[in-house]
Amino acid sequence: MKKNIATLITLAVLTSCTAPQIKITVTNPTALARLNETVEIPCDAIRPLIGETACIVTDVAGNEIPSQLLYEGLSTPQKLIFQASVQPAASTSYYLKKGLPAEYPKNTHGRFAPERYDDYIWENDRIAFRIYGAALIKKDGPSNGLDVIVKRTPDMFMDKIYNDYFEKKQSYHIDNGQGVDCYNVKRSLGAGAMAPYADGLLWLGQNYMDYATLDNGPIRTSFSLTYDTLLINGRPVLETRIFSLDAGTHFNKITAVFENYPADWPVAAGIVLKNEGLPAEAPNADPNHTPILAPGKGYVAYSEQGDKAKPQYDNGIIYTAVVFPDPLQDATLTERHALAIVPYTPGGVTYYAGAGWSKWGFHTPESWIDYVDAFAQTIRHPLRVEIE
């Protein structure tokens, strides 16, 4: 499998600068407090200062804050990121200068996991995810949906729960006090994957074939996955998915690219509904948790009981959502999914998929929806960045 592939992400910014110290002003255009939100700056705008190696970001008091140079699979850094906190309708200043950064806490990580049928696993300080490789097909059949591993520790714990599982110390389907795999994907989109939605049908692909880890750092982990050809009404379509997960958030940023897919055909990101009960408003859904369709706000959301180790263990409630920057073309309950449907854009569709847990941070469904609503506003109204 491939280990390093360049990924292009277009970003509009800022002017070049040659000063020994750069002032970066971050402005919040919303009425929400924006706390620890990632700011991106292209390295071309600051390369005369940082060169090709390292730099330090400080707050107005001169205290160093964590930052990360993104390589995006290339040999030289492409972007600088750090996390800013800005009060409603206000601005905050930061400073950038040359220097060797401190060793920051590890708040994101992702890797290829060949020991578990070629899984790709990744996490941050709030939530963890998994997606399935081709080696699993022979055992469990195809499944290219997004899996969630809920957690209640800021520590990176995926390596530990995998090691414990294979050393037969404890199953990761049982909560060890830090988290648990209690989400069921099977043959579905899981917790927010995307698929073609041609002729009113959901066209599910196979497991990923190749991967490329793009970045791993204190603020962001990112990677890309490529898939085998999917035939849609005789048309061969190639799929690539690009994932990134930042520290402090419950949402992945995902770009889904379908080559040879017509621009006038829709695509759908969705959440699989549980198989218990058949209420009329949510076919095949868990009768205790009704999907929320909010096409005008650009999202669909769902909650369900944690699975697998029940009834011996209480795995709480898992909350999921997919969020788009713009209103949806449609949102519907069909084929055991809550689907967010949008037109396909040549070059790829970017959206967000994430999850939370009742045992850490979201004690009610309303608290999850409040979080989703706020997140949707932040991606529609990004922080404004100015270099002086």
Buried (B, 14 or more C-beta within 10 A) or exposed (E): BEEEBEBEBEEEBBEEBEEEEBBBBBBBEBEBEBEBBBBBBBBEBBBEBBEEEEBBBBBEEEEBBBBBBBBBBBEEBBBBBBBBBBEEEEBBBBBBBEBEBEEBEBBBBBBBBEEBBBBBBBBBBBBBBBBBBBEBBEEEEBBBBBBBBBBBBBEBBBEBBBEBBEEEEEBBBBBBEBBBBBBBBEBBBBBBBBBBBBEEBBBBBBBBBBBBBBBBBBBBBBBBBBBBBBEBEEBEBBBBBBBBBBBBBBBBBBBBBBEEBEEEBBBBBBBBBBEEEEEEEBBBBBEEBBBBBBBEBBBBBBBBBBBBBEEEBBBBBBBBBBBBBEBBBEBBBBBBBBBBBBEBEEEBBBBBBBBBBBBBBBEEBEBBBEBBBEBBBBBBBBBEBBBE
